[in-house]
Amino acid sequence: MNRTLVIVLLAVNIAISPPAALSQPLDDEKRAVHVLNRLTFGPRPGDLEAVKAEGVEAYIQAQLHPQTLPESPAVAEYVSQSKALNLTPAQLFKQYGPPAAKQQARLIEQSGDGDNRKMEAQIRQNNFRSIYQDASKARILRALESPRQLQEVMTDFWFNHFNVFANKGLDHIWIGSYEEQAIRPHALGKFRDLLEDTCHHAAMLFYLDNWRNRSQGAAVAGKDNGSNENYARELMELHTLGVDGGYTQKDVTELARILTGLGLPDPRRPLQFAAVVQEGNPRFGCYFDRKRHDFGDKVLLGHVIKGSGPAEIEEALDILAASPATAHHISYQLAQYFVADAPPPALVDKLAATFTKSGGDIRTVLNTLFHSPEFWNKDYEGAKFKSPFRYLISSLRAVDAKPTNYDALTGFLRGQGMPLYGCLTPDGYKNTMTAWLNPDMLLKRINFATGLTLRRMPAVYSGPADPQQLASTLGDNFSIKTTDAVKKAPEPLKAALILGSPEFMKY
């Protein structure tokens, strides 16, 4: 039988079968495998033995406190040198945005070579590509190599929660800064701090158009006039309260009024942009323009907010972060991410209570989740279907790959419909089976697994993959059907069958 067909027959056997009721917890033998599958992007050779020796509880606590884990030297070195991650939005704008492109094109034109506009467009495209590749490599390298796996898993979670689309204008050069400076520091911290920093970063303000949001009194002929509700709506619907969070269109309008004036200088006037941003919030690239702000009083979710300027925004964020609807919305998403696509309501309620009691402390909420009977229930073991990003990283980790060609990896994600930083809509990529399970994507995964294990991707993995070692790394938790298929397959295909199996597609 054709080897691709063999693997397809295994993969399409994936079943969607949510448990009807809670059964027994996982036994000790499987707890280490389960915690590696859920708290990390997948085990690497030696991880399972290390967790068993350390103890599952000790491992969980170490992951909840990533500052106690020495960072990978490869990760630390790359991150320290990354311009995408370390430069401020103003610096990135100056070095990679329109000013840099114009200046370089002018110099080339003065040398008598080519058309200025075409050169400027090409230079800008090259600049965008360069900074995007930098940010993408940092994300993948960390997911592969960092021992602080839970921090990376939660960075992935929160980036989708506070999604920004990299291909919208200047967000192409700001995406790495946004993830590094507004999201990753708070991945296991306070939700209110996440809300604060994502709200004030140039990438979010540009993506959801709050830089265009001004009071009616600040309208100028030929300019972007009046209130823009894009960010206000998503701030409530996606970032905090949830679509059923009890707010009205009037609340959206009032929140948009509160947010007037928070934004950026007009990026269409690049010579003024960097200088003005530097005077505002140089770390995040935003500034507050009092001339554009609506200083009238507002009523948000029943709370009267007096017109006072930037303090209004802080008061609004406090209200949203402390809302019981926000506690429930975030708890549901965490339970869905770590337990099941349709999480048990009792677990969501438990997490929401912890969220409220702890003041939105993410580490405390996760600690409750990881010690819940639902998290350890065997009916939810292997119940989550891997997104393309998780499948890619878990495959590479399983064979201990050390990639040198990261473009091949981002290309795989594009082919899977999940380009890195490429979700157009503000709700981010989904983490459910229905979002990613289809025959075309499965076939592409299987082709990737075959190329990876047969050494057809030397810049990604130099193998060869030992099927016995690979099975051991993954906990050797395969069905009889998969085990028999692997035994009967030609030796070169055994590892590919493992990475293309129904069990490996889930976690």
C-alpha positions in Angstrom: 0.0 0.0 0.0 1.2 3.6 -0.8 2.9 5.0 2.3 1.0 8.2 2.2 -2.3 6.3 2.1 -1.2 4.2 5.1 -0.6 7.4 7.1 -3.8 9.0 5.9 -5.8 5.9 7.0 -4.4 6.3 10.4 -4.9 10.1 10.7 -8.5 10.2 9.5 -9.3 7.7 12.2 -9.3 10.6 14.7 -12.6 10.6 16.5 -14.5 13.4 18.2 -15.9 11.8 21.3 -16.4 14.2 24.3 -17.0 12.4 27.6 -20.5 12.1 28.8 -19.5 12.3 32.5 -16.4 12.4 34.6 -14.6 9.1 35.1 -11.5 8.1 37.0 -8.3 10.3 37.2 -5.2 9.4 35.3 -2.9 6.8 36.9 0.6 7.8 37.9 2.2 6.3 34.8 0.3 8.7 32.5 0.4 11.9 34.6 3.9 12.9 33.5 3.0 12.4 29.8 -0.2 14.4 30.3 1.5 17.3 32.0 4.2 17.4 29.3 1.5 17.4 26.6 -0.5 20.2 28.2 2.0 22.5 29.8 4.5 22.3 27.0 4.6 22.2 23.2 5.4 18.5 23.5 8.1 16.3 25.1 11.6 16.1 23.9 13.9 13.1 24.4 14.6 12.8 28.1 11.8 15.1 29.2 9.5 12.2 30.4 12.3 10.7 32.5 13.2 14.0 34.0 9.6 14.8 35.0 9.2 11.4 36.6 12.4 11.9 38.5 11.5 15.4 39.6 7.9 14.7 40.3 4.9 16.0 38.5 4.0 18.6 41.2 7.5 20.0 41.3 7.5 20.3 37.6 4.2 22.1 37.6 5.4 24.6 40.2 8.6 25.2 38.3 6.7 25.9 35.1 4.4 28.3 37.0 7.5 30.2 38.1 9.6 30.4 35.0 12.1 32.9 36.6 13.4 29.9 38.5 14.4 28.1 35.3 17.6 29.1 33.5 16.9 30.1 30.0 18.4 28.2 27.1 21.7 29.8 26.0 20.6 29.7 22.3 17.3 31.5 23.2 19.0 34.1 25.4 21.6 34.9 22.8 19.2 35.3 20.0 16.6 37.3 22.0 19.3 39.7 23.3 20.3 40.5 19.7 16.8 40.7 18.1 15.9 44.1 16.8 12.2 43.1 16.4 12.0 42.3 20.1 14.2 45.0 21.7 13.7 48.2 19.7 10.8 50.5 20.7 8.0 51.1 18.2 9.4 54.5 17.4 12.9 53.1 16.8 11.4 50.4 14.6 9.4 53.0 12.6 12.5 55.0 12.1 14.8 52.1 11.1 12.3 49.9 9.1 9.3 52.1 8.3 8.7 54.8 5.7 11.5 57.2 6.8 14.2 54.5 6.3 12.7 53.4 3.0 12.6 57.0 1.7 16.1 57.8 2.8 17.6 54.6 1.3 15.7 55.1 -2.0 16.8 58.7 -2.2 20.5 57.7 -1.9 20.1 55.0 -4.6 18.3 57.5 -6.9 21.1 60.0 -6.4 23.5 57.4 -7.7 21.5 57.4 -10.9 20.0 53.9 -10.5 16.3 53.4 -10.9 12.9 55.0 -10.1 12.5 56.4 -6.6 9.0 55.2 -5.9 9.6 51.6 -7.0 12.8 51.5 -5.0 11.1 52.9 -2.0 8.4 50.2 -2.2 10.9 47.4 -2.6 13.0 48.7 0.3 10.0 48.9 2.5 9.0 45.4 1.6 12.5 44.1 2.3 12.5 45.9 5.7 9.1 44.4 6.6 10.3 40.9 5.6 13.5 41.3 7.6 11.8 42.3 10.9 9.0 39.7 10.5 11.5 36.9 10.0 13.3 38.1 13.1 10.2 38.0 15.2 9.1 34.7 13.7 12.4 33.0 14.4 12.4 34.2 18.0 8.9 32.8 18.6 9.7 29.4 17.1 13.1 29.1 18.7 11.6 29.8 22.1 8.8 27.3 21.6 11.4 24.7 20.6 14.3 25.3 23.0 13.1 27.3 26.1 12.7 25.2 29.3 10.1 27.9 30.3 7.6 26.0 28.3 4.4 27.1 30.1 5.4 30.7 29.6 5.7 30.1 25.9 2.4 28.2 25.8 0.7 31.1 27.6 2.3 33.6 25.3 0.7 31.8 22.4 -2.6 31.8 24.3 -2.6 35.5 25.1 -1.4 36.6 21.7 -4.5 34.9 20.1 -6.6 36.5 22.8 -5.2 40.0 22.1 -4.6 39.3 18.5 -2.9 41.8 16.1 -2.7 41.1 12.4 0.9 41.6 11.2 0.1 42.4 7.6 -1.9 45.5 8.5 0.5 48.3 7.6 2.9 49.2 10.3 2.0 46.3 12.5 4.4 44.3 10.3 7.3 46.0 12.0 5.7 46.2 15.4 4.5 42.7 15.9 7.6 41.4 17.7 7.7 44.4 20.0 4.0 43.9 20.8 4.5 40.2 21.8 7.7 40.8 23.6 6.9 44.0 25.5 3.1 43.9 26.0 2.3 40.2 26.3 5.1 37.9 27.3 6.0 39.7 30.5 2.5 39.2 31.8 1.8 35.7 30.5 1.7 34.3 34.0 1.1 37.6 35.8 -1.9 39.9 36.4 -4.6 40.1 33.7 -5.1 43.8 34.5 -1.4 44.4 33.5 -2.0 42.6 30.2 -5.0 44.7 29.5 -3.0 47.9 30.3 0.0 47.1 28.0 -1.9 45.7 25.1 -4.2 48.8 25.3 -1.3 51.2 25.0 0.9 49.5 22.5 1.2 51.0 19.0 0.5 47.7 17.4 -3.0 47.4 19.0 -3.9 51.0 18.5 -3.0 50.8 14.8 -4.6 47.4 14.2 -8.0 48.3 15.7 -7.9 52.0 14.5 -8.0 53.7 17.9 -5.3 56.1 16.5 -8.2 57.4 14.4 -10.6 57.8 17.4 -11.2 61.5 18.2 -14.0 63.6 19.7 -16.6 65.2 17.4 -15.3 68.5 18.5 -11.8 67.7 17.2 -13.1 67.0 13.6 -11.0 68.6 10.9 -12.0 68.9 7.2 -10.5 66.1 5.2 -9.2 64.1 8.2 -10.4 61.0 10.1 -13.3 62.5 12.0 -15.2 61.5 15.0 -15.4 58.4 17.2 -14.0 55.1 16.0 -15.5 52.2 17.9 -13.4 49.3 16.6 -11.1 48.9 19.6 -13.8 49.7 22.1 -16.0 46.9 20.8 -13.3 44.3 20.7 -12.0 45.4 24.1 -15.3 44.3 25.6 -16.4 41.5 23.2 -13.1 39.7 23.0 -10.6 41.0 25.5 -12.7 41.2 28.6 -16.5 40.7 29.0 -17.2 38.3 26.2 -19.9 38.5 23.6 -22.6 37.6 26.2 -21.0 39.9 28.9 -24.0 42.1 29.4 -22.8 45.3 27.7 -24.9 47.3 25.2 -24.2 49.4 22.1 -24.4 52.4 24.4 -21.5 51.0 26.5 -19.5 50.5 23.3 -20.2 54.2 22.3 -19.2 55.4 25.8 -16.0 53.4 25.9 -15.1 54.7 22.5 -15.5 58.2 23.9 -13.3 57.3 26.8 -10.6 56.1 24.5 -10.6 59.2 22.3 -7.2 60.8 22.1 -5.3 57.6 22.9 -3.3 56.7 19.8 -0.5 57.6 17.5 0.7 60.6 15.6 -0.5 60.3 12.0 1.9 57.7 10.4 1.2 59.4 7.1 3.4 62.2 8.3 6.5 60.1 9.0 8.9 63.0 9.8 6.8 63.9 12.8 5.9 60.5 13.9 8.9 59.2 15.8 9.6 62.5 17.6 6.0 62.8 18.9 5.9 59.2 20.0 9.1 59.6 21.9 7.5 62.4 23.9 4.5 60.1 24.8 5.1 56.5 25.8 8.4 55.6 24.1 8.2 52.0 25.4 4.9 51.2 23.7 4.8 53.9 21.0 1.5 55.6 22.0 0.7 59.1 23.2 -2.4 60.9 24.5 -3.6 63.8 22.4 -5.7 66.0 24.7 -7.0 68.0 21.7 -8.6 64.8 20.3 -10.2 63.7 23.6 -13.9 64.0 24.5 -13.8 65.5 28.0 -17.5 65.0 28.6 -18.7 62.7 31.4 -19.5 59.1 30.4 -21.5 56.2 31.8 -19.9 52.7 31.3 -21.7 49.6 32.5 -23.6 51.7 35.0 -20.4 53.5 36.3 -20.2 57.3 35.9 -16.8 58.3 34.7 -15.9 62.0 34.9 -14.2 63.6 32.0 -10.5 63.9 33.0 -8.3 62.6 30.2 -6.0 59.6 30.6 -7.4 58.7 34.0 -10.7 57.8 32.4 -9.0 55.0 30.5 -7.5 53.6 33.6 -10.8 53.7 35.4 -12.5 51.9 32.4 -9.9 49.2 32.4 -10.3 48.7 36.1 -14.0 48.2 35.7 -13.6 45.8 32.8 -10.9 43.7 34.5 -12.9 43.4 37.7 -16.2 42.4 36.0 -17.5 38.9 36.9 -18.2 38.5 33.1 -14.5 38.9 32.4 -13.6 36.3 35.0 -16.0 33.8 33.4 -14.9 34.7 29.8 -11.2 34.2 30.6 -11.8 31.1 32.7 -13.8 29.5 29.9 -11.0 30.2 27.4 -8.3 28.8 29.7 -10.4 25.6 30.4 -11.0 25.2 26.7 -7.3 25.6 26.0 -6.0 23.2 28.6 -8.8 20.7 29.1 -11.4 20.3 26.4 -13.1 22.1 23.5 -16.3 22.0 25.5 -15.0 22.5 29.0 -17.0 21.4 32.1 -19.1 24.2 33.4 -18.1 23.4 37.0 -14.4 23.9 36.1 -15.1 27.2 34.5 -17.0 28.4 37.6 -14.2 27.2 39.8 -11.6 29.1 37.8 -13.8 32.2 37.6 -14.0 32.2 41.4 -10.2 32.0 41.7 -9.8 34.7 39.1 -12.1 37.1 41.1 -10.6 36.2 44.5 -7.0 36.6 43.3 -7.6 39.9 41.4 -7.0 38.3 38.0 -3.8 36.6 38.9 -3.1 34.2 36.0 -0.6 32.0 37.8 -3.1 31.4 40.6 -5.9 30.6 38.2 -3.7 28.1 36.4 -2.6 26.5 39.6 -6.3 25.9 40.4 -6.8 24.5 36.9 -3.7 22.1 37.1 -5.0 20.8 40.4 -8.6 20.3 39.4 -10.0 16.7 38.9 -11.1 17.8 35.5 -7.6 18.5 34.3 -6.5 15.0 35.4 -9.6 13.1 34.3 -8.6 10.3 31.9 -11.6 11.1 29.7 -9.9 14.4 28.7 -6.5 12.8 28.1 -5.6 13.3 24.5 -8.9 15.1 23.9 -7.4 18.3 22.4 -6.5 18.4 18.7 -3.2 20.2 17.8 -3.3 23.5 16.0 -0.8 23.7 13.1 1.6 25.6 15.3 1.5 23.0 18.1 1.8 20.2 15.6 4.9 21.8 14.0 6.6 22.5 17.3 5.7 19.1 18.9 7.1 17.3 15.9 10.3 19.1 16.0 10.7 18.7 19.7 9.9 15.0 19.5 12.9 14.4 17.2 15.1 17.0 19.0 15.4 19.1 15.8 17.8 22.1 15.6 16.5 24.0 12.5 18.7 26.3 10.5 16.0 27.2 7.9 13.1 28.9 9.7 11.5 30.0 6.4 10.6 26.4 5.8 8.8 26.3 9.1 6.8 29.5 8.6 6.1 28.2 5.1 4.6 25.0 6.6 2.3 27.2 8.8 1.2 29.2 5.9 0.3 26.1 4.0 -1.7 24.9 7.1 -3.7 28.1 7.1 -2.1 29.4 10.2 0.7 31.9 9.2 2.5 33.1 12.2 1.1 36.5 13.3 -1.3 36.2 10.3 -4.8 35.9 11.7 -6.8 38.6 10.0 -9.6 38.9 12.5 -9.2 40.2 16.1 -10.5 37.0 17.7 -7.2 35.2 16.9 -6.7 31.6 15.9 -9.0 29.0 17.4 -7.7 26.0 19.4 -10.5 23.6 18.8 -10.7 20.4 16.7 -13.4 21.7 14.4 -11.1 24.7 13.4 -8.3 22.5 12.1 -9.4 19.0 11.4 -9.8 18.5 7.6 -8.3 16.0 5.1 -6.2 18.6 3.3 -4.4 19.8 6.4 -3.9 16.3 7.6 -2.3 15.3 4.4 0.1 18.3 4.6 1.0 17.3 8.2 1.7 13.8 7.1 3.9 15.0 4.2 5.8 17.2 6.6 6.3 14.2 9.0 7.5 12.1 6.2 10.0 14.7 5.0 11.1 15.4 8.5 11.8 11.7 9.4 13.2 10.7 6.1 15.9 13.4 6.2 14.4 15.3 3.2 14.6 18.5 5.2 18.3 18.7 6.1 18.0 22.4 7.1 15.3 21.5 9.6 16.4 18.1 10.9 19.4 15.9 10.1 18.0 12.7 11.8 17.5 9.9 11.2 14.6 9.4 13.6 14.7 6.3 15.7 11.1 5.0 16.0 11.7 3.2 19.3 13.2 6.4 20.8 10.5 8.5 19.3 7.7 6.2 20.8 9.5 6.3 24.2 9.8 10.1 24.1 6.0 10.4 23.5 5.1 7.9 26.3 4.5 5.0 24.0 0.8 5.6 24.4 -0.6 4.3 21.1 -3.6 2.3 20.1 -3.3 -1.4 19.0 -4.1 -0.3 15.5 -1.3 2.3 15.4 1.2 -0.1 17.0 0.4 -2.8 14.5 0.7 -0.4 11.6 4.1 0.8 12.8 5.4 -2.7 13.3 4.4 -3.8 9.8 5.7 -0.7 8.1 9.2 -0.5 6.4 11.8 0.7 8.8 12.2 4.2 7.2 8.5 4.9 7.5 8.0 3.9 11.1 8.8 7.3 12.6 6.7 9.1 10.0 3.8 6.8 11.0 4.2 7.8 14.6 4.2 11.5 13.8 1.2 11.0 11.5 -0.8 8.8 13.9 -4.2 9.9 15.4 -2.5 9.8 18.9 0.1 12.3 17.9 -2.4 14.6 16.3 -3.9 15.1 19.7 -2.5 16.0 23.1 
